[in-house]
Amino acid sequence: MTQTPETRLRNAGYRVTKQRTAVYQYLLSTDAHPTAETIHLSVRHQLPNISLATIYKAVASLVDVGLVNRIQRGASSSRYDAAAKDHAHCRCIGCDGVWDAPHNAIPQGNPEAFEVVHVNVEFVGYCANCRRQKIRLAPLNATMKYSSPL
């Protein structure tokens, strides 16, 4: 039986607050893989007094209970993703953009031998615009920048 987000938070000892709910709802509404700072700017429209520290605490609790994935990339700011379906990420080393990419690299075989609880696959390279910039061509239109580079 699948637990509701509220039940998962409560079972882990977290309170279901309007701040956590607002952060989670925002993450569910976007595929932009935002940083905590970006989440803060967006959620402040709904909760004007919410602090950046509260955003960090909210996303930490959501990551802890498995509702949100943290995308950690070296010295860059962490990004957050609430997509429920396992997927890979494409990360551009030119502009630091992150996009979802489908994959089906789930291990096959005896389900008793290995239980997959989370998959983290990242393809690192250049998006179409950064690749064009590298070879000194004009950039593509803005809508192409955020389309899947695969």
FIKOLZA-1660 file (N, C-alpha, C; in steps of 0.1 Angstrom, whole numbers, plus 5000, padded with zeros to 4 digits):
% residues 150
   i   px   py   pz ch aa at
   1 5008 4988 5000  A  M  N
   1 5000 5000 5000  A  M CA
   1 5009 5012 5000  A  M  C
   2 5006 5022 4991  A  T  N
   2 5014 5034 4990  A  T CA
   2 5009 5044 5001  A  T  C
   3 5018 5050 5008  A  Q  N
   3 5015 5060 5018  A  Q CA
   3 5014 5074 5012  A  Q  C
   4 5005 5082 5018  A  T  N
   4 5004 5096 5013  A  T CA
   4 5016 5103 5018  A  T  C
   5 5019 5114 5012  A  P  N
   5 5031 5122 5016  A  P CA
   5 5029 5126 5031  A  P  C
   6 5017 5130 5035  A  E  N
   6 5015 5134 5049  A  E CA
   6 5018 5122 5058  A  E  C
   7 5014 5110 5055  A  T  N
   7 5017 5098 5063  A  T CA
   7 5032 5095 5064  A  T  C
   8 5038 5097 5053  A  R  N
   8 5053 5094 5052  A  R CA
   8 5060 5104 5061  A  R  C
   9 5056 5117 5061  A  L  N
   9 5062 5127 5070  A  L CA
   9 5060 5124 5084  A  L  C
  10 5047 5121 5088  A  R  N
  10 5044 5118 5102  A  R CA
  10 5051 5106 5107  A  R  C
  11 5051 5095 5099  A  N  N
  11 5057 5083 5103  A  N CA
  11 5072 5085 5106  A  N  C
  12 5078 5095 5099  A  A  N
  12 5093 5097 5101  A  A CA
  12 5095 5108 5112  A  A  C
  13 5084 5112 5119  A  G  N
  13 5085 5121 5130  A  G CA
  13 5085 5136 5126  A  G  C
  14 5081 5139 5114  A  Y  N
  14 5080 5153 5109  A  Y CA
  14 5065 5158 5110  A  Y  C
  15 5064 5170 5113  A  R  N
  15 5050 5176 5113  A  R CA
  15 5047 5180 5098  A  R  C
  16 5034 5180 5095  A  V  N
  16 5030 5184 5082  A  V CA
  16 5026 5199 5083  A  V  C
  17 5036 5207 5079  A  T  N
  17 5034 5222 5080  A  T CA
  17 5030 5228 5067  A  T  C
  18 5025 5240 5067  A  K  N
  18 5022 5247 5055  A  K CA
  18 5034 5250 5046  A  K  C
  19 5046 5252 5053  A  Q  N
  19 5058 5254 5046  A  Q CA
  19 5063 5242 5039  A  Q  C
  20 5063 5230 5045  A  R  N
  20 5066 5218 5038  A  R CA
  20 5057 5215 5027  A  R  C
  21 5044 5217 5030  A  T  N
  21 5034 5214 5019  A  T CA
  21 5036 5223 5007  A  T  C
  22 5039 5236 5010  A  A  N
  22 5041 5245 4999  A  A CA
  22 5054 5242 4990  A  A  C
  23 5064 5238 4997  A  V  N
  23 5077 5234 4990  A  V CA
  23 5074 5222 4982  A  V  C
  24 5067 5212 4988  A  Y  N
  24 5065 5199 4981  A  Y CA
  24 5056 5202 4968  A  Y  C
  25 5045 5210 4970  A  Q  N
  25 5036 5213 4959  A  Q CA
  25 5044 5220 4948  A  Q  C
  26 5053 5229 4952  A  Y  N
  26 5060 5236 4941  A  Y CA
  26 5069 5226 4934  A  Y  C
  27 5076 5218 4941  A  L  N
  27 5085 5208 4934  A  L CA
  27 5077 5198 4925  A  L  C
  28 5065 5195 4929  A  L  N
  28 5056 5186 4921  A  L CA
  28 5052 5194 4908  A  L  C
  29 5051 5207 4909  A  S  N
  29 5046 5215 4898  A  S CA
  29 5057 5218 4887  A  S  C
  30 5069 5215 4890  A  T  N
  30 5080 5220 4881  A  T CA
  30 5089 5208 4877  A  T  C
  31 5094 5209 4865  A  D  N
  31 5105 5199 4861  A  D CA
  31 5118 5206 4859  A  D  C
  32 5119 5218 4865  A  A  N
  32 5131 5226 4863  A  A CA
  32 5143 5222 4872  A  A  C
  33 5141 5213 4882  A  H  N
  33 5152 5209 4891  A  H CA
  33 5157 5221 4898  A  H  C
  34 5149 5228 4906  A  P  N
  34 5154 5241 4912  A  P CA
  34 5163 5239 4923  A  P  C
  35 5171 5250 4926  A  T  N
  35 5179 5250 4938  A  T CA
  35 5170 5255 4949  A  T  C
  36 5175 5255 4962  A  A  N
  36 5168 5259 4973  A  A CA
  36 5165 5274 4971  A  A  C
  37 5174 5282 4966  A  E  N
  37 5172 5296 4964  A  E CA
  37 5160 5298 4954  A  E  C
  38 5160 5291 4943  A  T  N
  38 5149 5292 4934  A  T CA
  38 5135 5288 4940  A  T  C
  39 5135 5277 4948  A  I  N
  39 5123 5273 4955  A  I CA
  39 5119 5285 4964  A  I  C
  40 5128 5291 4971  A  H  N
  40 5125 5302 4980  A  H CA
  40 5118 5313 4973  A  H  C
  41 5124 5317 4962  A  L  N
  41 5118 5328 4954  A  L CA
  41 5104 5325 4950  A  L  C
  42 5101 5312 4946  A  S  N
  42 5088 5309 4941  A  S CA
  42 5078 5307 4953  A  S  C
  43 5082 5301 4963  A  V  N
  43 5073 5298 4975  A  V CA
  43 5070 5311 4982  A  V  C
  44 5079 5321 4982  A  R  N
  44 5076 5334 4988  A  R CA
  44 5064 5341 4983  A  R  C
  45 5060 5338 4971  A  H  N
  45 5047 5343 4965  A  H CA
  45 5035 5339 4973  A  H  C
  46 5036 5326 4978  A  Q  N
  46 5025 5321 4986  A  Q CA
  46 5027 5323 5001  A  Q  C
  47 5039 5322 5005  A  L  N
  47 5042 5325 5020  A  L CA
  47 5053 5335 5021  A  L  C
  48 5049 5348 5021  A  P  N
  48 5059 5359 5020  A  P CA
  48 5070 5359 5031  A  P  C
  49 5067 5354 5043  A  N  N
  49 5076 5354 5054  A  N CA
  49 5085 5342 5055  A  N  C
  50 5084 5332 5046  A  I  N
  50 5092 5320 5047  A  I CA
  50 5107 5323 5044  A  I  C
  51 5115 5318 5053  A  S  N
  51 5130 5321 5052  A  S CA
  51 5137 5310 5043  A  S  C
  52 5148 5313 5038  A  L  N
  52 5156 5303 5031  A  L CA
  52 5160 5292 5040  A  L  C
  53 5163 5294 5053  A  A  N
  53 5166 5283 5062  A  A CA
  53 5154 5273 5063  A  A  C
  54 5142 5279 5063  A  T  N
  54 5130 5270 5063  A  T CA
  54 5129 5262 5051  A  T  C
  55 5133 5268 5039  A  I  N
  55 5133 5260 5027  A  I CA
  55 5142 5248 5028  A  I  C
  56 5154 5251 5032  A  Y  N
  56 5164 5240 5034  A  Y CA
  56 5160 5229 5043  A  Y  C
  57 5153 5233 5054  A  K  N
  57 5148 5223 5064  A  K CA
  57 5137 5215 5057  A  K  C
  58 5128 5222 5050  A  A  N
  58 5117 5215 5043  A  A CA
  58 5122 5205 5033  A  A  C
  59 5131 5209 5024  A  V  N
  59 5136 5200 5014  A  V CA
  59 5144 5188 5021  A  V  C
  60 5151 5191 5031  A  A  N
  60 5158 5180 5038  A  A CA
  60 5149 5170 5043  A  A  C
  61 5137 5174 5049  A  S  N
  61 5128 5164 5054  A  S CA
  61 5121 5157 5043  A  S  C
  62 5118 5164 5032  A  L  N
  62 5112 5157 5020  A  L CA
  62 5122 5147 5014  A  L  C
  63 5134 5150 5014  A  V  N
  63 5144 5141 5009  A  V CA
  63 5145 5129 5018  A  V  C
  64 5145 5132 5031  A  D  N
  64 5147 5121 5041  A  D CA
  64 5136 5111 5040  A  D  C
  65 5124 5115 5037  A  V  N
  65 5113 5105 5036  A  V CA
  65 5111 5100 5022  A  V  C
  66 5119 5104 5013  A  G  N
  66 5119 5098 4999  A  G CA
  66 5109 5105 4990  A  G  C
  67 5103 5116 4993  A  L  N
  67 5094 5123 4985  A  L CA
  67 5101 5132 4974  A  L  C
  68 5113 5136 4977  A  V  N
  68 5121 5144 4968  A  V CA
  68 5135 5138 4967  A  V  C
  69 5141 5140 4955  A  N  N
  69 5154 5136 4953  A  N CA
  69 5163 5148 4953  A  N  C
  70 5175 5147 4959  A  R  N
  70 5185 5157 4959  A  R CA
  70 5195 5154 4947  A  R  C
  71 5197 5163 4939  A  I  N
  71 5207 5161 4928  A  I CA
  71 5219 5169 4932  A  I  C
  72 5229 5162 4937  A  Q  N
  72 5241 5168 4942  A  Q CA
  72 5252 5167 4931  A  Q  C
  73 5258 5179 4928  A  R  N
  73 5268 5179 4918  A  R CA
  73 5280 5187 4922  A  R  C
  74 5290 5181 4929  A  G  N
  74 5302 5188 4933  A  G CA
  74 5300 5200 4940  A  G  C
  75 5306 5211 4936  A  A  N
  75 5306 5224 4943  A  A CA
  75 5293 5232 4939  A  A  C
  76 5286 5228 4929  A  S  N
  76 5273 5235 4925  A  S CA
  76 5263 5233 4935  A  S  C
  77 5253 5242 4936  A  S  N
  77 5242 5241 4945  A  S CA
  77 5234 5228 4942  A  S  C
  78 5229 5222 4952  A  S  N
  78 5220 5210 4950  A  S CA
  78 5208 5215 4943  A  S  C
  79 5202 5206 4935  A  R  N
  79 5190 5208 4929  A  R CA
  79 5180 5197 4934  A  R  C
  80 5167 5200 4933  A  Y  N
  80 5157 5191 4939  A  Y CA
  80 5147 5187 4928  A  Y  C
  81 5142 5174 4929  A  D  N
  81 5133 5168 4920  A  D CA
  81 5123 5160 4927  A  D  C
  82 5110 5163 4924  A  A  N
  82 5100 5155 4931  A  A CA
  82 5093 5145 4921  A  A  C
  83 5099 5143 4909  A  A  N
  83 5094 5133 4900  A  A CA
  83 5093 5119 4906  A  A  C
  84 5081 5113 4906  A  A  N
  84 5080 5100 4912  A  A CA
  84 5086 5089 4904  A  A  C
  85 5085 5090 4891  A  K  N
  85 5090 5079 4883  A  K CA
  85 5105 5080 4881  A  K  C
  86 5112 5068 4883  A  D  N
  86 5127 5068 4881  A  D CA
  86 5130 5073 4867  A  D  C
  87 5141 5081 4867  A  H  N
  87 5145 5087 4854  A  H CA
  87 5160 5091 4855  A  H  C
  88 5166 5093 4845  A  A  N
  88 5180 5098 4845  A  A CA
  88 5179 5113 4843  A  A  C
  89 5191 5120 4845  A  H  N
  89 5192 5134 4843  A  H CA
  89 5203 5136 4833  A  H  C
  90 5202 5147 4825  A  C  N
  90 5212 5152 4816  A  C CA
  90 5216 5165 4822  A  C  C
  91 5229 5167 4824  A  R  N
  91 5234 5179 4830  A  R CA
  91 5244 5185 4820  A  R  C
  92 5242 5198 4817  A  C  N
  92 5251 5205 4808  A  C CA
  92 5262 5211 4816  A  C  C
  93 5274 5209 4812  A  I  N
  93 5286 5214 4820  A  I CA
  93 5288 5229 4815  A  I  C
  94 5282 5233 4804  A  G  N
  94 5283 5247 4799  A  G CA
  94 5274 5257 4807  A  G  C
  95 5261 5253 4808  A  C  N
  95 5252 5263 4814  A  C CA
  95 5246 5258 4827  A  C  C
  96 5250 5246 4832  A  D  N
  96 5246 5240 4844  A  D CA
  96 5231 5236 4844  A  D  C
  97 5225 5235 4832  A  G  N
  97 5211 5231 4831  A  G CA
  97 5210 5216 4834  A  G  C
  98 5198 5212 4839  A  V  N
  98 5195 5198 4842  A  V CA
  98 5182 5195 4836  A  V  C
  99 5181 5183 4829  A  W  N
  99 5169 5179 4822  A  W CA
  99 5166 5164 4826  A  W  C
 100 5154 5160 4826  A  D  N
 100 5150 5146 4828  A  D CA
 100 5152 5139 4815  A  D  C
 101 5156 5126 4816  A  A  N
 101 5158 5117 4805  A  A CA
 101 5152 5103 4809  A  A  C
 102 5145 5097 4800  A  P  N
 102 5140 5084 4804  A  P CA
 102 5151 5074 4803  A  P  C
 103 5150 5063 4811  A  H  N
 103 5159 5052 4810  A  H CA
 103 5152 5039 4816  A  H  C
 104 5158 5028 4812  A  N  N
 104 5152 5016 4817  A  N CA
 104 5164 5006 4821  A  N  C
 105 5172 5012 4829  A  A  N
 105 5184 5004 4834  A  A CA
 105 5181 4997 4847  A  A  C
 106 5169 4993 4849  A  I  N
 106 5166 4986 4862  A  I CA
 106 5171 4971 4860  A  I  C
 107 5179 4967 4871  A  P  N
 107 5184 4953 4870  A  P CA
 107 5173 4943 4868  A  P  C
 108 5175 4933 4860  A  Q  N
 108 5166 4923 4857  A  Q CA
 108 5170 4910 4865  A  Q  C
 109 5161 4901 4867  A  G  N
 109 5165 4888 4873  A  G CA
 109 5156 4886 4885  A  G  C
 110 5162 4879 4895  A  N  N
 110 5155 4875 4907  A  N CA
 110 5152 4887 4916  A  N  C
 111 5140 4891 4918  A  P  N
 111 5136 4902 4926  A  P CA
 111 5140 4900 4941  A  P  C
 112 5142 4887 4945  A  E  N
 112 5146 4884 4959  A  E CA
 112 5161 4887 4961  A  E  C
 113 5169 4887 4950  A  A  N
 113 5183 4890 4951  A  A CA
 113 5187 4904 4953  A  A  C
 114 5178 4913 4948  A  F  N
 114 5182 4928 4949  A  F CA
 114 5169 4936 4948  A  F  C
 115 5167 4945 4958  A  E  N
 115 5155 4954 4958  A  E CA
 115 5160 4968 4954  A  E  C
 116 5156 4973 4943  A  V  N
 116 5159 4987 4939  A  V CA
 116 5150 4996 4947  A  V  C
 117 5156 5006 4954  A  V  N
 117 5148 5016 4961  A  V CA
 117 5150 5030 4956  A  V  C
 118 5161 5032 4948  A  H  N
 118 5163 5044 4941  A  H CA
 118 5173 5043 4930  A  H  C
 119 5171 5050 4919  A  V  N
 119 5181 5049 4908  A  V CA
 119 5186 5063 4906  A  V  C
 120 5199 5065 4904  A  N  N
 120 5205 5078 4901  A  N CA
 120 5214 5077 4889  A  N  C
 121 5209 5081 4878  A  V  N
 121 5217 5081 4866  A  V CA
 121 5219 5095 4860  A  V  C
 122 5231 5099 4857  A  E  N
 122 5233 5112 4852  A  E CA
 122 5242 5112 4840  A  E  C
 123 5238 5118 4829  A  F  N
 123 5246 5119 4817  A  F CA
 123 5251 5134 4817  A  F  C
 124 5264 5135 4816  A  V  N
 124 5270 5148 4817  A  V CA
 124 5276 5152 4803  A  V  C
 125 5273 5164 4798  A  G  N
 125 5278 5168 4785  A  G CA
 125 5274 5182 4782  A  G  C
 126 5271 5185 4769  A  Y  N
 126 5267 5198 4765  A  Y CA
 126 5253 5198 4759  A  Y  C
 127 5245 5208 4763  A  C  N
 127 5232 5209 4756  A  C CA
 127 5234 5215 4742  A  C  C
 128 5224 5215 4734  A  A  N
 128 5225 5220 4720  A  A CA
 128 5231 5234 4719  A  A  C
 129 5226 5243 4728  A  N  N
 129 5231 5257 4727  A  N CA
 129 5245 5258 4731  A  N  C
 130 5249 5251 4742  A  C  N
 130 5263 5252 4746  A  C CA
 130 5272 5245 4736  A  C  C
 131 5268 5234 4730  A  R  N
 131 5276 5228 4720  A  R CA
 131 5278 5237 4708  A  R  C
 132 5268 5244 4704  A  R  N
 132 5269 5253 4693  A  R CA
 132 5278 5265 4697  A  R  C
 133 5277 5269 4709  A  Q  N
 133 5286 5280 4714  A  Q CA
 133 5300 5276 4714  A  Q  C
 134 5303 5263 4717  A  K  N
 134 5317 5258 4718  A  K CA
 134 5323 5259 4704  A  K  C
 135 5315 5256 4694  A  I  N
 135 5321 5256 4680  A  I CA
 135 5317 5270 4673  A  I  C
 136 5314 5280 4681  A  R  N
 136 5311 5293 4676  A  R CA
 136 5300 5295 4665  A  R  C
 137 5289 5288 4668  A  L  N
 137 5277 5289 4659  A  L CA
 137 5267 5297 4667  A  L  C
 138 5258 5303 4660  A  A  N
 138 5247 5310 4666  A  A CA
 138 5239 5301 4675  A  A  C
 139 5234 5306 4687  A  P  N
 139 5226 5297 4695  A  P CA
 139 5212 5294 4689  A  P  C
 140 5207 5283 4693  A  L  N
 140 5193 5279 4689  A  L CA
 140 5183 5288 4695  A  L  C
 141 5171 5287 4691  A  N  N
 141 5161 5296 4698  A  N CA
 141 5159 5291 4712  A  N  C
 142 5153 5300 4721  A  A  N
 142 5152 5297 4735  A  A CA
 142 5145 5285 4738  A  A  C
 143 5135 5281 4730  A  T  N
 143 5127 5269 4734  A  T CA
 143 5135 5256 4732  A  T  C
 144 5145 5257 4724  A  M  N
 144 5153 5245 4722  A  M CA
 144 5163 5242 4734  A  M  C
 145 5166 5253 4741  A  K  N
 145 5176 5252 4751  A  K CA
 145 5172 5242 4762  A  K  C
 146 5159 5242 4765  A  Y  N
 146 5154 5233 4776  A  Y CA
 146 5147 5220 4771  A  Y  C
 147 5149 5217 4758  A  S  N
 147 5143 5204 4754  A  S CA
 147 5154 5194 4757  A  S  C
 148 5150 5182 4758  A  S  N
 148 5159 5171 4761  A  S CA
 148 5170 5170 4751  A  S  C
 149 5183 5170 4756  A  P  N
 149 5194 5169 4746  A  P CA
 149 5196 5155 4740  A  P  C
 150 5188 5145 4745  A  L  N
 150 5190 5132 4739  A  L CA
 150 5181 5130 4727  A  L  C
% end
